[in-house]
Amino acid sequence: MKQKLAKLSEQCLADSKKAVTSEQINAVKIKYLGRNGAFSDLMKYLKDVPKEEKPEMGKLINDARVEAETVIGEIERDILKKEKEARLAAEKIDVTLPGKEVKTGGLHPLTIVRNQILDTFISMGFEVVEGPEIETDEFCFQKLNIPKDHPARDMQDTFYITDNIVLRTHTSPMQARVMESKDRKPPLRLVIPGKVYRSDDDATHSPMFQQIEGLVIDKKISLCDLKGTLEEFAKSVFSKETKVRFRPSYFPFTEPSVEVDVSCSICGGKGCRICKGTGWIEILGAGIVNPQVLINCGLDPKEYTGYAFGLGIERVTMIKYGIPDMRIFFENDERFIKLYK
Ligand code: FA5
């Protein structure tokens, strides 16, 4: 037994000295000192030792194990120290290197302009509400005085989900939803931002774009109220010098209807590439709410009148920043977004 113990200690020492990596010394540790290691194994043979020799033999095995622990521990510390030094040498920090840039996010220019427009209307007492992008044919068209097969539908071709469910082509269906709502009664003074969809795709027309609908319903509302409000909006979003121009137009849900132009903020109205030499840029459609729409939504046109408008956020942003092609908004190019941070 004593011979076995001596041999084991000798073997353990030799194996420990051979170890040069932390994995190797760990393996030695498990082999000799582990729960099922060589020293524990030897303890099992104590039962075959004569009773009077057992205490001495037990002590000898224990002492040898403690010694092995000490030796392995020292070698292990040595190896770990060397490994740490090697790691630090490889990871040398060059304090002259420039620091790593921490990237911060920023708002998309469309979001910046959307917030600016909404803030302007909020400051004039408007409330912001939102509505569904997937809309019924009834609210998107019929309640707005555009029956099925009416030629005015050609102005806004869209994506049909079923014959009667569409991706909304404008935010105007929210006019009808709000007027019909039992929770709200006139006077109404609302702006309704949101995404809309059309079968369009070129430098100034996107298949998905954002509109802000405006709706005011009260007694004795006239085109003068609309003009004053839009002038205030244009001065706040573009510049104090910006002028607003109304041109006659047609929308089935407003009567009279107008297209609204603002004087070009890039050239100050002299004429440039952005305004195609005219000095004016169209930004929205508007008008006095058609009495038929009020009737369709349960309001009495003898009691109430109102105005509505719908502006395209992409167009406003393009004019504000002189961006010639709308598609860049949706390309997700970080260099473009950074310009507006
Ligand atoms: C309408 O959508 C009407 N609902 C606006 C309205 C509301 C009129 C209330 C009267 C009363 P229009 O199709 O002109 O009108 O679109 C309004 C604005 O959306 C345009 O002036 C333009 O700025 C923007 N717009 C229209 N089509 C696109 C498109 N494909 N891509 C980007 N912007 C667009």
Boltz pocket constraint, residues with backbone or C-beta under 6 A from the ligand:
constraints:
  - pocket:
      binder: B
      contacts: [[A, 155], [A, 169], [A, 170], [A, 171], [A, 172], [A, 198], [A, 200], [A, 201], [A, 204], [A, 205], [A, 206], [A, 207], [A, 208], [A, 209], [A, 210], [A, 211], [A, 213], [A, 214], [A, 251], [A, 253], [A, 254], [A, 258], [A, 282], [A, 283], [A, 284], [A, 285], [A, 286], [A, 287], [A, 308], [A, 309], [A, 310], [A, 311], [A, 312], [A, 313], [A, 314], [A, 315], [A, 316]]
      max_distance: 6.0
